[in-house]
Amino acid sequence: MEPVPEDLGGGLWSVPVPIPGNPLAYTLVYAVESPQGPVLIDAGWEHEDAWTALRDGLGTFGIDVADVRGVVVTHFHPDHAGLAGRVREASGGWIAMHRADTEIVRLFHTSLGHEERRSFELTSMRRAGADESELATGMDQPRVDPPAIPDRALDDGELVDLPGRRLRVIWTPGHSPGHICLHLEDGDRMFTGDHVLPRITPHIGLYPYDTPDVDPLSDFLGSLDKISAMSADEVLPAHQYRFTGLSGRAQEIIGHHEERLAEVTALLSSRPVTLWDVTAGLTWRHPWEQMPLGARRMAAGEAAAHLRTLENRGVVRREGTDDPLRYVLR
Protein backbone atom coordinates (compact mmCIF):
# COMPACT_ATOMS: atom_id res chain seq x y z
CA MET A 1 0.00 0.00 0.00
CA GLU A 2 1.33 3.42 -0.96
CA PRO A 3 2.21 5.61 2.04
CA VAL A 4 0.16 8.75 2.61
CA PRO A 5 0.64 11.89 4.74
CA GLU A 6 -0.19 11.16 8.38
CA ASP A 7 -1.06 13.16 11.47
CA LEU A 8 1.00 11.42 14.17
CA GLY A 9 -0.44 13.45 17.05
CA GLY A 10 1.35 15.73 19.45
CA GLY A 11 1.99 18.38 16.81
CA LEU A 12 3.84 16.01 14.49
CA TRP A 13 3.14 15.00 10.89
CA SER A 14 4.83 12.79 8.28
CA VAL A 15 4.88 13.25 4.50
CA PRO A 16 6.26 10.59 2.14
CA VAL A 17 8.33 12.33 -0.55
CA PRO A 18 9.15 10.16 -3.60
CA ILE A 19 12.69 9.36 -4.79
CA PRO A 20 12.23 8.86 -8.55
CA GLY A 21 13.86 5.72 -9.90
CA ASN A 22 15.18 4.56 -6.52
CA PRO A 23 14.20 1.26 -4.84
CA LEU A 24 13.86 3.08 -1.49
CA ALA A 25 10.80 4.70 -3.14
CA TYR A 26 10.40 7.65 -0.75
CA THR A 27 11.83 9.65 2.13
CA LEU A 28 9.63 10.26 5.15
CA VAL A 29 9.78 13.98 5.90
CA TYR A 30 8.53 14.98 9.33
CA ALA A 31 7.06 18.32 10.36
CA VAL A 32 7.22 19.34 14.03
CA GLU A 33 4.83 22.07 15.20
CA SER A 34 5.99 25.16 17.08
CA PRO A 35 4.33 28.51 17.93
CA GLN A 36 6.63 30.20 15.40
CA GLY A 37 6.11 27.81 12.52
CA PRO A 38 6.88 24.15 11.86
CA VAL A 39 10.38 22.73 11.50
CA LEU A 40 10.96 19.97 8.97
CA ILE A 41 13.19 16.99 9.60
CA ASP A 42 14.73 16.31 6.19
CA ALA A 43 13.23 17.58 2.97
CA GLY A 44 13.48 14.94 0.24
CA TRP A 45 14.99 14.58 -3.22
CA GLU A 46 15.30 17.56 -5.57
CA HIS A 47 12.69 16.75 -8.23
CA GLU A 48 9.47 18.39 -9.34
CA ASP A 49 7.36 15.38 -8.35
CA ALA A 50 9.02 15.34 -4.92
CA TRP A 51 8.39 19.06 -4.45
CA THR A 52 4.72 18.63 -5.34
CA ALA A 53 4.40 15.74 -2.88
CA LEU A 54 6.04 17.74 -0.09
CA ARG A 55 4.04 20.92 -0.73
CA ASP A 56 0.70 19.14 -1.11
CA GLY A 57 1.41 16.72 1.73
CA LEU A 58 2.05 19.57 4.14
CA GLY A 59 -1.04 21.29 2.77
CA THR A 60 -3.10 18.29 3.86
CA PHE A 61 -2.55 19.50 7.43
CA GLY A 62 -3.01 23.18 6.66
CA ILE A 63 0.73 23.85 6.57
CA ASP A 64 2.02 26.26 3.91
CA VAL A 65 5.65 25.77 2.88
CA ALA A 66 6.02 29.53 3.22
CA ASP A 67 5.43 29.18 6.98
CA VAL A 68 8.23 26.66 7.58
CA ARG A 69 10.64 27.96 10.23
CA GLY A 70 13.56 25.75 9.23
CA VAL A 71 14.80 22.39 7.98
CA VAL A 72 16.99 20.09 10.08
CA VAL A 73 18.80 17.71 7.74
CA THR A 74 19.85 14.39 9.25
CA HIS A 75 22.70 14.08 6.70
CA PHE A 76 23.83 15.54 3.40
CA HIS A 77 22.64 12.77 1.02
CA PRO A 78 20.36 14.02 -1.79
CA ASP A 79 17.24 12.12 -0.72
CA HIS A 80 17.38 14.04 2.57
CA ALA A 81 18.91 17.42 1.75
CA GLY A 82 17.88 17.89 -1.89
CA LEU A 83 14.78 20.03 -1.40
CA ALA A 84 16.05 21.96 1.63
CA GLY A 85 17.23 24.84 -0.54
CA ARG A 86 13.87 25.14 -2.26
CA VAL A 87 12.07 25.17 1.10
CA ARG A 88 14.41 27.95 2.23
CA GLU A 89 13.66 29.97 -0.92
CA ALA A 90 9.92 29.59 -0.38
CA SER A 91 9.90 30.34 3.36
CA GLY A 92 12.99 32.34 4.22
CA GLY A 93 13.68 29.72 6.87
CA TRP A 94 17.06 28.28 7.86
CA ILE A 95 18.79 24.99 7.03
CA ALA A 96 20.67 23.22 9.82
CA MET A 97 23.04 20.23 9.54
CA HIS A 98 25.81 18.77 11.68
CA ARG A 99 29.03 20.66 11.11
CA ALA A 100 30.87 17.60 9.70
CA ASP A 101 28.34 17.25 6.87
CA THR A 102 28.14 21.02 6.48
CA GLU A 103 31.84 20.99 5.59
CA ILE A 104 31.26 18.23 3.04
CA VAL A 105 28.50 20.25 1.37
CA ARG A 106 30.78 23.28 1.21
CA LEU A 107 33.44 21.10 -0.41
CA PHE A 108 30.94 19.86 -3.01
CA HIS A 109 30.35 23.44 -4.09
CA THR A 110 34.06 24.01 -4.75
CA SER A 111 35.30 20.57 -5.86
CA LEU A 112 35.56 18.65 -9.12
CA GLY A 113 32.98 18.86 -11.88
CA HIS A 114 31.00 15.86 -13.12
CA GLU A 115 33.54 14.64 -15.70
CA GLU A 116 36.49 15.15 -13.36
CA ARG A 117 34.65 13.28 -10.61
CA ARG A 118 33.86 10.40 -12.99
CA SER A 119 37.54 10.18 -13.98
CA PHE A 120 38.52 10.17 -10.31
CA GLU A 121 36.08 7.34 -9.54
CA LEU A 122 37.37 5.21 -12.44
CA THR A 123 40.94 5.74 -11.24
CA SER A 124 39.91 4.65 -7.73
CA MET A 125 38.38 1.46 -9.09
CA ARG A 126 41.53 0.71 -11.05
CA ARG A 127 43.52 1.08 -7.82
CA ALA A 128 41.10 -1.34 -6.19
CA GLY A 129 41.91 -3.94 -8.85
CA ALA A 130 39.02 -3.59 -11.29
CA ASP A 131 39.71 -4.90 -14.77
CA GLU A 132 39.66 -2.50 -17.72
CA SER A 133 36.94 -4.60 -19.35
CA GLU A 134 34.66 -3.84 -16.39
CA LEU A 135 35.42 -0.13 -16.46
CA ALA A 136 34.61 -0.01 -20.17
CA THR A 137 30.94 -0.54 -19.34
CA GLY A 138 30.81 3.01 -17.95
CA MET A 139 29.19 4.52 -14.89
CA ASP A 140 25.40 4.37 -14.75
CA GLN A 141 24.78 7.08 -12.17
CA PRO A 142 23.14 10.35 -13.22
CA ARG A 143 24.58 13.69 -12.16
CA VAL A 144 23.17 15.03 -8.89
CA ASP A 145 23.63 18.67 -7.97
CA PRO A 146 25.00 19.33 -4.47
CA PRO A 147 22.49 20.35 -1.79
CA ALA A 148 22.16 23.91 -0.52
CA ILE A 149 24.82 25.08 1.92
CA PRO A 150 23.33 25.07 5.44
CA ASP A 151 22.92 28.28 7.44
CA ARG A 152 23.57 26.63 10.79
CA ALA A 153 26.07 23.99 11.91
CA LEU A 154 24.82 21.69 14.68
CA ASP A 155 26.78 19.95 17.41
CA ASP A 156 26.11 16.83 19.45
CA GLY A 157 23.75 17.41 22.36
CA GLU A 158 22.43 20.84 21.40
CA LEU A 159 18.75 21.73 21.12
CA VAL A 160 17.37 22.67 17.71
CA ASP A 161 15.83 26.14 17.37
CA LEU A 162 12.26 24.94 17.89
CA PRO A 163 10.36 27.28 20.23
CA GLY A 164 8.23 25.55 22.84
CA ARG A 165 9.68 22.10 22.08
CA ARG A 166 12.81 20.13 22.98
CA LEU A 167 14.41 18.55 19.92
CA ARG A 168 17.93 17.39 20.80
CA VAL A 169 20.75 16.55 18.37
CA ILE A 170 22.41 13.14 18.74
CA TRP A 171 25.52 12.80 16.59
CA THR A 172 25.63 9.32 15.02
CA PRO A 173 28.46 9.23 12.45
CA GLY A 174 28.89 6.26 10.14
CA HIS A 175 26.48 6.48 7.22
CA SER A 176 27.91 9.97 6.82
CA PRO A 177 30.47 11.78 8.99
CA GLY A 178 27.82 14.18 10.29
CA HIS A 179 24.73 11.98 10.44
CA ILE A 180 22.44 12.92 13.32
CA CYS A 181 19.44 11.43 15.04
CA LEU A 182 17.00 13.74 16.81
CA HIS A 183 15.23 13.08 20.10
CA LEU A 184 11.93 14.90 20.58
CA GLU A 185 12.14 14.93 24.34
CA ASP A 186 8.71 16.45 24.94
CA GLY A 187 7.12 13.59 22.99
CA ASP A 188 9.71 10.83 23.61
CA ARG A 189 10.09 10.11 19.91
CA MET A 190 13.37 9.38 18.12
CA PHE A 191 13.98 10.46 14.52
CA THR A 192 16.72 8.17 13.24
CA GLY A 193 17.27 9.31 9.65
CA ASP A 194 19.11 6.43 7.97
CA HIS A 195 20.99 5.36 11.10
CA VAL A 196 18.45 2.81 12.34
CA LEU A 197 15.88 1.48 9.85
CA PRO A 198 13.35 -1.26 10.62
CA ARG A 199 14.28 -3.86 7.96
CA ILE A 200 17.40 -2.74 6.08
CA THR A 201 20.80 -1.29 7.00
CA PRO A 202 22.34 1.89 5.58
CA HIS A 203 25.33 1.89 3.27
CA ILE A 204 28.61 2.31 5.18
CA GLY A 205 31.41 3.04 2.71
CA LEU A 206 34.99 4.32 2.67
CA TYR A 207 35.72 6.80 -0.16
CA PRO A 208 38.38 7.00 -1.51
CA TYR A 209 39.03 3.37 -0.64
CA ASP A 210 42.37 4.05 1.05
CA THR A 211 41.54 7.32 2.83
CA PRO A 212 43.80 7.39 5.92
CA ASP A 213 42.82 7.97 9.54
CA VAL A 214 39.07 7.37 9.15
CA ASP A 215 37.04 4.29 10.07
CA PRO A 216 33.37 4.81 9.16
CA LEU A 217 32.23 1.33 10.16
CA SER A 218 33.75 1.57 13.64
CA ASP A 219 32.12 5.01 13.92
CA PHE A 220 28.80 3.48 12.88
CA LEU A 221 29.04 0.61 15.36
CA GLY A 222 29.89 3.04 18.13
CA SER A 223 26.94 5.22 17.16
CA LEU A 224 24.65 2.19 17.29
CA ASP A 225 25.87 1.40 20.79
CA LYS A 226 25.24 5.01 21.76
CA ILE A 227 21.70 5.08 20.39
CA SER A 228 20.83 1.63 21.77
CA ALA A 229 21.47 2.94 25.29
CA MET A 230 18.67 5.47 24.81
CA SER A 231 14.96 4.83 25.15
CA ALA A 232 12.12 6.21 23.08
CA ASP A 233 8.47 5.28 22.86
CA GLU A 234 8.53 5.38 19.06
CA VAL A 235 11.21 5.33 16.35
CA LEU A 236 10.64 7.47 13.26
CA PRO A 237 13.11 6.57 10.48
CA ALA A 238 13.50 8.34 7.14
CA HIS A 239 12.54 5.23 5.15
CA GLN A 240 10.10 2.34 5.41
CA TYR A 241 7.91 2.73 8.53
CA ARG A 242 7.74 3.70 12.21
CA PHE A 243 8.53 1.07 14.82
CA THR A 244 9.33 0.42 18.49
CA GLY A 245 12.27 -1.38 20.09
CA LEU A 246 15.13 0.98 19.25
CA SER A 247 17.75 -0.79 21.34
CA GLY A 248 16.95 -4.24 20.00
CA ARG A 249 17.04 -3.12 16.38
CA ALA A 250 20.34 -1.27 16.89
CA GLN A 251 21.89 -4.40 18.37
CA GLU A 252 20.59 -6.48 15.44
CA ILE A 253 22.39 -4.16 13.02
CA ILE A 254 25.61 -4.45 15.05
CA GLY A 255 25.28 -8.25 14.81
CA HIS A 256 24.79 -8.03 11.04
CA HIS A 257 28.05 -6.12 10.60
CA GLU A 258 29.98 -8.47 12.88
CA GLU A 259 28.82 -11.31 10.64
CA ARG A 260 29.92 -9.29 7.61
CA LEU A 261 33.34 -8.71 9.15
CA ALA A 262 33.67 -12.47 9.64
CA GLU A 263 32.69 -13.02 5.99
CA VAL A 264 35.38 -10.57 4.84
CA THR A 265 37.97 -12.23 7.08
CA ALA A 266 37.17 -15.64 5.61
CA LEU A 267 38.09 -14.39 2.13
CA LEU A 268 41.61 -13.44 3.25
CA SER A 269 44.73 -15.52 3.78
CA SER A 270 48.50 -15.09 3.77
CA ARG A 271 48.32 -14.47 0.01
CA PRO A 272 47.58 -10.81 -0.82
CA VAL A 273 44.25 -10.23 -2.55
CA THR A 274 42.90 -7.05 -4.12
CA LEU A 275 40.04 -5.03 -2.70
CA TRP A 276 38.10 -5.78 -5.89
CA ASP A 277 38.57 -9.55 -5.43
CA VAL A 278 37.36 -9.33 -1.82
CA THR A 279 34.33 -7.32 -2.92
CA ALA A 280 33.47 -9.79 -5.69
CA GLY A 281 33.66 -12.68 -3.22
CA LEU A 282 31.14 -11.23 -0.77
CA THR A 283 27.42 -11.99 -0.75
CA TRP A 284 25.29 -9.18 -2.18
CA ARG A 285 21.59 -8.70 -2.83
CA HIS A 286 22.26 -9.26 -6.54
CA PRO A 287 24.95 -11.52 -8.05
CA TRP A 288 28.22 -9.71 -8.69
CA GLU A 289 28.06 -10.59 -12.38
CA GLN A 290 24.75 -8.74 -12.72
CA MET A 291 25.76 -5.60 -10.82
CA PRO A 292 26.36 -2.45 -12.90
CA LEU A 293 29.62 -0.59 -12.42
CA GLY A 294 28.11 2.07 -10.17
CA ALA A 295 26.79 -0.61 -7.81
CA ARG A 296 30.18 -2.35 -7.83
CA ARG A 297 31.87 0.93 -6.92
CA MET A 298 29.58 1.30 -3.87
CA ALA A 299 30.08 -2.36 -2.94
CA ALA A 300 33.85 -1.81 -2.98
CA GLY A 301 33.36 1.17 -0.68
CA GLU A 302 31.50 -1.05 1.78
CA ALA A 303 34.16 -3.76 1.57
CA ALA A 304 36.88 -1.12 2.10
CA ALA A 305 35.08 0.13 5.22
CA HIS A 306 34.96 -3.39 6.67
CA LEU A 307 38.62 -3.97 5.83
CA ARG A 308 39.57 -0.71 7.55
CA THR A 309 37.82 -1.85 10.74
CA LEU A 310 39.64 -5.18 10.52
CA GLU A 311 42.93 -3.32 10.06
CA ASN A 312 42.27 -1.27 13.18
CA ARG A 313 41.35 -4.43 15.10
CA GLY A 314 44.71 -5.95 14.10
CA VAL A 315 43.15 -8.73 11.98
CA VAL A 316 44.38 -7.70 8.52
CA ARG A 317 46.95 -5.37 7.01
CA ARG A 318 47.58 -3.61 3.72
CA GLU A 319 50.32 -5.21 1.64
CA GLY A 320 52.60 -2.62 0.07
CA THR A 321 51.75 0.85 -1.18
CA ASP A 322 51.60 0.32 -4.95
CA ASP A 323 48.53 -0.28 -7.09
CA PRO A 324 46.33 -2.19 -6.73
CA LEU A 325 45.22 -2.21 -3.08
CA ARG A 326 45.96 -5.62 -1.55
CA TYR A 327 45.16 -7.11 1.85
CA VAL A 328 46.44 -10.09 3.86
CA LEU A 329 45.70 -11.62 7.25
CA ARG A 330 48.13 -10.61 9.98
VOROLUM-167418 format. One record per residue (C-alpha): x, y, z. Coordinates in steps of 0.05 Angstrom, whole numbers, padded with zeros to 5 digits, always signed. Last residue first. Layout:
% residues N
XYZ;...
END
This chain:
% residues 330
+00963-00212+00200;+00914-00232+00145;+00929-00202+00077;+00903-00142+00037;+00919-00112-00031;+00904-00044-00062;+00927-00044-00135;+00971-00006-00142;+01032+00006-00099;+01035+00017-00024;+01052-00052+00001;+01006-00104+00033;+00952-00072+00074;+00939-00107+00140;+00888-00154+00170;+00863-00175+00240;+00894-00119+00282;+00827-00089+00302;+00845-00025+00264;+00859-00066+00201;+00793-00104+00210;+00756-00037+00215;+00791-00014+00151;+00772-00079+00117;+00699-00068+00133;+00702+00003+00104;+00738-00022+00042;+00683-00075+00031;+00630-00021+00036;+00667+00023-00014;+00677-00036-00060;+00602-00047-00059;+00592+00026-00077;+00637+00019-00138;+00604-00047-00157;+00536-00012-00156;+00562+00041-00203;+00592-00012-00248;+00527-00049-00258;+00515-00112-00216;+00495-00175-00254;+00561-00212-00248;+00564-00194-00174;+00499-00230-00161;+00445-00185-00131;+00432-00174-00057;+00506-00184-00044;+00548-00240-00015;+00623-00225-00015;+00673-00254-00064;+00669-00196-00114;+00687-00146-00058;+00747-00187-00036;+00771-00191-00109;+00762-00116-00118;+00801-00101-00054;+00858-00141-00082;+00885-00205-00051;+00952-00216-00016;+00966-00289+00000;+00970-00302+00075;+00895-00310+00076;+00832-00269+00065;+00762-00288+00043;+00743-00313+00112;+00759-00245+00142;+00708-00211+00097;+00654-00260+00120;+00673-00249+00193;+00667-00174+00183;+00598-00186+00152;+00576-00226+00213;+00600-00169+00258;+00561-00122+00212;+00496-00161+00221;+00506-00165+00296;+00512-00089+00301;+00448-00083+00260;+00412-00130+00309;+00438-00088+00367;+00407-00025+00338;+00341-00062+00328;+00339-00085+00400;+00355-00016+00427;+00303+00020+00385;+00245-00028+00402;+00187+00008+00370;+00171+00021+00296;+00155+00074+00244;+00158+00055+00171;+00202+00047+00108;+00251+00105+00103;+00270+00167+00143;+00262+00131+00210;+00213+00149+00265;+00224+00107+00327;+00171+00108+00381;+00169+00106+00457;+00242+00124+00462;+00299+00097+00503;+00373+00109+00496;+00429+00059+00506;+00417+00033+00435;+00434+00102+00408;+00505+00100+00435;+00517+00028+00416;+00493+00044+00346;+00539+00104+00343;+00598+00061+00363;+00581+00012+00307;+00576+00070+00258;+00642+00100+00278;+00675+00031+00273;+00645+00027+00203;+00667+00096+00183;+00741+00086+00201;+00781+00147+00183;+00856+00159+00191;+00876+00148+00118;+00831+00146+00057;+00847+00081+00021;+00781+00067-00013;+00768+00140-00030;+00714+00136-00003;+00700+00086+00053;+00628+00061+00054;+00572+00046+00104;+00507+00038+00065;+00447+00038+00112;+00416-00026+00140;+00348-00055+00122;+00286-00077+00159;+00267-00025+00212;+00318+00030+00197;+00369+00056+00247;+00420+00107+00222;+00382+00129+00159;+00345+00186+00193;+00334+00163+00265;+00280+00209+00290;+00267+00188+00362;+00202+00202+00398;+00194+00217+00472;+00142+00272+00460;+00174+00329+00499;+00243+00299+00487;+00239+00298+00412;+00305+00262+00402;+00340+00275+00336;+00389+00229+00301;+00449+00258+00266;+00495+00240+00209;+00556+00284+00206;+00609+00236+00180;+00558+00199+00136;+00530+00130+00144;+00578+00125+00203;+00569+00185+00249;+00513+00186+00300;+00510+00256+00332;+00448+00263+00375;+00415+00331+00367;+00359+00348+00416;+00288+00371+00398;+00256+00403+00460;+00194+00442+00442;+00165+00511+00457;+00207+00546+00405;+00245+00499+00358;+00317+00523+00347;+00347+00453+00354;+00375+00435+00422;+00449+00417+00428;+00475+00348+00447;+00522+00337+00389;+00536+00399+00348;+00496+00434+00294;+00521+00480+00238;+00471+00533+00216;+00458+00566+00149;+00467+00501+00109;+00496+00502+00038;+00443+00478-00010;+00450+00407-00036;+00500+00387-00089;+00473+00373-00159;+00463+00301-00178;+00492+00274-00243;+00463+00207-00264;+00496+00142-00243;+00508+00087-00295;+00584+00090-00298;+00616+00060-00359;+00619-00011-00387;+00692+00000-00403;+00708-00003-00329;+00693-00077-00328;+00739-00092-00387;+00793-00050-00354;+00794-00098-00295;+00780-00072-00226;+00838-00079-00177;+00822-00027-00124;+00870+00022-00156;+00831+00014-00221;+00768+00029-00182;+00798+00093-00155;+00819+00115-00225;+00747+00104-00249;+00722+00147-00191;+00770+00203-00206;+00751+00204-00280;+00677+00208-00260;+00693+00266-00212;+00730+00303-00267;+00671+00293-00314;+00620+00317-00262;+00660+00377-00238;+00711+00373-00182;+00706+00411-00117;+00681+00480-00095;+00607+00469-00082;+00619+00397-00060;+00669+00422-00008;+00616+00466+00024;+00570+00405+00027;+00625+00365+00061;+00637+00420+00112;+00563+00420+00130;+00567+00345+00137;+00617+00352+00194;+00581+00413+00222;+00516+00375+00234;+00461+00405+00191;+00413+00464+00196;+00376+00500+00141;+00341+00566+00157;+00274+00594+00137;+00260+00647+00084;+00198+00607+00067;+00198+00592-00008;+00273+00599-00018;+00288+00559+00045;+00241+00503+00022;+00277+00503-00045;+00345+00497-00011;+00321+00439+00033;+00296+00401-00028;+00358+00358-00038;+00378+00348+00035;+00348+00281+00051;+00345+00242-00014;+00407+00280-00036;+00453+00255+00020;+00477+00311+00068;+00454+00282+00134;+00397+00288+00185;+00376+00354+00155;+00340+00402+00202;+00296+00448+00160;+00271+00515+00185;+00213+00559+00205;+00165+00533+00152;+00109+00584+00140;+00120+00591+00064;+00113+00515+00058;+00040+00525+00078;+00015+00477+00131;-00060+00464+00133;-00051+00390+00149;-00062+00366+00077;-00021+00426+00055;+00041+00391+00083;+00028+00334+00035;+00014+00383-00022;+00081+00418-00015;+00121+00355-00002;+00088+00315-00058;+00094+00373-00107;+00168+00381-00089;+00180+00307-00098;+00147+00308-00167;+00189+00368-00187;+00254+00335-00165;+00306+00351-00111;+00300+00292-00064;+00270+00299+00005;+00265+00352+00059;+00295+00326+00124;+00264+00340+00192;+00219+00399+00179;+00208+00455+00230;+00138+00483+00237;+00122+00556+00250;+00133+00604+00308;+00087+00570+00359;+00120+00503+00342;+00097+00441+00304;+00144+00387+00281;+00141+00366+00207;+00171+00300+00187;+00196+00280+00118;+00193+00205+00103;+00237+00193+00043;+00208+00153-00015;+00216+00094-00063;+00277+00062-00030;+00284+00025-00097;+00304+00091-00130;+00277+00114-00198;+00245+00177-00171;+00254+00187-00096;+00183+00203-00072;+00167+00247-00011;+00125+00212+00043;+00098+00265+00090;+00097+00256+00166;+00063+00300+00218;+00077+00320+00290;+00040+00368+00336;+00027+00315+00389;-00009+00269+00341;+00020+00228+00283;-00021+00263+00229;-00004+00223+00168;+00013+00238+00095;+00003+00175+00052;+00044+00112+00041;+00027+00068-00019;+00000+00000+00000;
END
